[in-house]
Amino acid sequence: MNIIVRLFGAIVLQVSALAAMSSMAMSDDKPFRINTQQTPAVYPQKTTQPFRVNTQQAPAPAVYPRKTTQRICSLDPIEDLLPPPQTKTSNSLLSYLAEQGFTQNKEGSWVCYANDPKKEGRYFTLFKVKQVNSRLIASSFLDEGSLIQGQENRSLDFFMMLIERHTNTTKENRQGIRRYLQAFVSLVKEGKIKPTRRGYLFDQPNRALVLYHTLSSGNLKGTGITINIYLPKS
């Protein structure tokens, strides 16, 4: 009987021990499960929501009017906004220059006037072109030997416009001519070319010349860069 009681007690003790071990194992899992339940799950938000918020918060891009090409005879930014002058012009070979801001004087020359940056209310002739028989003579004037701001590039545009319209040159040839004239104007600006009556040939087929010279007439005291091109025979 005592053996049975002891055996029964041993079985009960083993069952209690197994229960205790199971209870300890479960207690080891509880913190993990509790932490999982207590810690709020973080899920990625829908991609559409941030997109809508960013779209609403981001300022709409500004829309500005498209800037048109600047006219050659328009050194003032305010003048760039003005439409071409609605003046009657003669049906001369150079009438298209009116769209570039040039005006035709009584002598028949097409001129571009500029404000004197050194003296208020004073204007001087910046560009001038005139047809003399079978030639076009175009000049960019330097007031007291100095180029004003923007004059260097606009002089090139002015000369190249005339060359493109009034000579039999190819696109490749004009690219070489522009590089040549650009170097010439840069050397003038740097003082490496002195005023002289000597002309430099820059286009053999059309016998076109460029020279840097002093002004022999007029009220402008300074120098000029002049191109002399022959018009092709019709």
Salt bridges, closest charged atoms under 4 A:
ASP116 OD2 - ARG122 NH1 2.37
ASP143 OD2 - ARG122 NH1 3.22
GLU144 OE1 - LYS118 NZ 3.91
GLU152 OE1 - LYS189 NZ 3.13
ASP157 OD1 - ARG178 NH2 2.99
GLU190 OE1 - LYS192 NZ 3.26
